Amino acid sequence: MTRRRLGDLLAYLILLAAAFVALFPVFWTVSTSIKDRVTSFAMPPVFFAFEPVAKNYASLFASRTFREVYLNTIFVTIGSTLLTVIAGSACAYALSRFRSFVGRRPLEVSLILVRAIPTVVLMVPLFKLVVVLGLYDNAIMLIVIYAAINLPFAVWLMTSFIDQIPRELEESAFVDGASRFVVVTRIIAPLAAPGMAATTVFVALLAWNEFLIPVMLAGDRAKTLPVFIAGFISARNLDWGPMAAASSLAIVPIAVLTVAIQRFLVSGLSSGAIKA
């Protein structure tokens, strides 16, 4: 066997090992969701030799609270993602195309600082502000806060994507009499679609998995899935089966979104990785 084949074999083995490590938590979560209570607590753990049951999923679907939380999480994620991507793309276009406007440097610094500050540091002032405004336990409030927290990340991603779009395309359109709005909506937006797709996935992941903000600023009406799943853990009880079932169902929307825009996601990530 030649050195090249040995190298290829070693590379495949490393990739298989990495894939196993990455996918094992998903396998364990899904398998636990179809185990009965005794099997889920068995030591040593049972990986394959068990009789699958559906009662964990049945109990979740029978729960009105779970259905409301699931739909509320989808609503908050979609709303905050759309707001973040649209506002982030507009801000990224301004940073990419207008290099010398007044306040550019403070804006860039503030974007970095907002993202660098741990969310827990912001929770006390945010909690006081939300209570004073009467917005506690409000889904719209969660959308706005999620968007504000994730906006710097979206701007940072989209700026690198828009930088790849040649300025000559805009200049030609301006010469033909096109307005700035027409240029942005008909030229920049279609060309930046792969970058927007990649940004959408990452921002949606951040919003979908957010735990600290809803656990502090939301009650029963605006509760999200991460908070609901954490509720299976208490001082006296730990329901592995229902918690794993809820976690498995929580994977589905993001997985569907990723598969749906996979073509744009791959091209967006590859183009964003090249700095002009």
N, C-alpha and C positions, 0 to 999 in steps of 0.2 A: 504494500500500500504506500503510495507516494505521500510526501509531506503535505501536499495540497489537500489530498483527501483526508488525511489525519486532521489537518486544520479545520476543514469543513465539518468533519464529524464532531470535533471538539466544540465548534461554534454551535452546532445543532443541539448538542447535549446541554450546553450552557443556556441556550434559549428555552429548551424544554424545562430545565430546572427553574429558570426565572418565571416561566408561565405557570408552573406548578405552585410556586410560592405565591404568585399573584392571585391565582384562581382558587386556591385552597380555602381561604375564608368564605368565598361565595358558596363553594360546595358544602362547607360545614354548616353555613347558615341555612341553606335550602334543605339539606338532609335533616337538620335538627327540627325544622319546621314540620316535617312529616313523621316525627317520632312521638310516641306516647310519653307521658311524664316519667315513667320508670326508666325507659331506655335513654331519655335525654340526660338523666343523672347517672347513668351507668359508668362504673370505673372498673377496668379501663374503658375508654370510649368505644362505642360501637359505630363502625364506619359504614358497613354494607349489610351485615346479617341482622336485619330487623324488618318487621312488618310495617309498611307505611300506613299512616292514618291521615285522615283529612279533617279531624275535629278541630285542630288549631285554626285552620282557615275558615271552617264553618262558624266557629265562635266569633271570629273577626267580622265576617260578612253579616252575621246576625246582629252585630253591635251597631246601633245608630251612631254612637259617638265616633267609632272608627271611620264610618263613611263620611261623616261631617268633617272630621279632621283631615282625611285624605283629600277631599275636594277642596277644603280650605287651603291646604298646602299647595295643591296644584294652582289654585287661583293666585296665591301670594307669589309663587315662583314665576308664573307666567307674567304677572303684572310687573314685578320688580325687574325681571330679565328684559322685558321690552323697554321699560323706562331706562334701564341702565345702558342697554346697547344703543338705543337711539340718541340719548344724551351724550354717551361716551363717544359715539362716532362723530357727532357734531363738534364736540370739543377737540377730538383728535384731528379733525380736518382743519380746524382753526390753528392748532399748534403746528401742523405739518405745512400749511400753506402760508400762514402769516407769521413770519419769523421775528418781527420786530415791533409788535403792538405793545402798547403801554400795559404793564402789569403781567407780562408773559412770565418773567422769572419768578415773581411771588406765586403765580398760579401753579407753575410746575413744582415749586417747593411745597406748596400746600397740598397738592395731590399726593406727593410722596409721603408727607408727614401724616396725612389722614390714613393712608394705607399702612404706614409703619406703626402707628399707635395701636396697642392691643385693644381689642373691643371692650374688654373688661374695664379698662380705664374710663371709657365713655359711658358706662352703664348708669352710674349715679346721676350725672347731669341729664342724661337722656330720660331716665325714669322720672325725675322731677319735672322736666319739661312736658313729658307725655301726660303726667297726672294733672299739671296745671292747665293744659289745653283740653283736658277731658277726653283724651284719645286712648286711654288704657284699654287693652283688650279689643283693639280695632284692627281689622285686617288691612285697611287702607294705610294705617299708620305703619304697619310692618312693611308694606310695599315701599313706602317712601324711605324708611330707614335702611332697608336692605339696599335700595338703589344708591343711597348716599354713601353707604359703607363700601359698596362694590364698584362705584363709579371710577375711582382712580385706577383700579385694575383694568377696567374696560378701556379707559383712555390710553393707558400704557400699551395695551395690546394693539388697539386700532391705529395708533400713531405709526407704529412700525409697518402695518399693512398699507396705510395710505401713502407712506413715503415711497413705496414701490411703484405707485401709479405715476407715469410720466406727466410732467407739468405741460408738455407740449399739447397733449390732448385737450386740456382746459383752454390753453391759449388759442388753439384753433377754433374752439367753440365760441370763445369770446369775440374773435375776429368775425365770425359768421353772425354775430349779433345775439348770441344766447345770453340769458341772464345767469346770475350766480346760482339761483334756485334750480334752473334747468340743468346747469352743469353738474350740480351736486346730485340731483335726483336721477338724471338720465345717463350720466357718464361715470361719476365717482361711485355712486351706490352699486350699480351692477358690477363694476370691476372690483369693488371692495367686498362683494358678497361672500367669497370664501373666508375672508378675515372676520366678517360679521358672524358667520356660522361658527367658526372656532371660538370666538368670544362668547357667543350665545351659550355654547355647551359649558364653558368654564364658569360663566356667571350663573347659569342655571344650577350647576353643581354646588356653588357656594351658597346660593339661596335655599336650595332644597335641603342641604345638610346643616343649615344654621341652627344652632341650639341655644346659645347664650341669650340672644336678643329675645326670642319668643318666651323663654323660660322666665325672663325678668319682666317683660312688657306685655305679656298676653296671659289671659286666663282661659276659661273654658270655651268662650266663643271664638277666639282667634288662635286656639292651640294648633300647633303644627306637628307633623309626624315625629321628628326627633324627640320632642317633649313627650308625645304620647308613648313612644317606644320606651323611653327611659322610665315611664311610669310602671312598667312591669317589674322594676327592681324596687324592693322595699326592705325595711329592716328585718322583717320576718318571712318574707317570701320572695322567690325568684322563679318566674314562669318562663323557662327557656323556650318551650314550644311556641306559645303565642307570640313571644317577643321575636323569635326567629321568623315566624310567619309574617309578622308585620314588617320586619326588616327585609324579607324577601320581596314583599309587595312594594316596598319603598324603592327597590332597585329598578322596577319595571319602567316607570316614566322616563328616567334619565337614559336607560338603555335604549328605549324606543326612539328618543330624541337623537341620540348619538348615531344609531343605525340610519335614521331617516335622512340625516344631513352628512352622512359619512363621506360622500364624494367631495362636498365643499370643505369638510373638516380637514381632510388629508392635504388638499391643495392649499388651504389657508395656512395650515401649520408649516408647510414647506416654504411657502412664499414669505411668511412672516419671519422665518429664520434667517433670511438673507437680507443683510443691511445694505442699502444703497450707498 
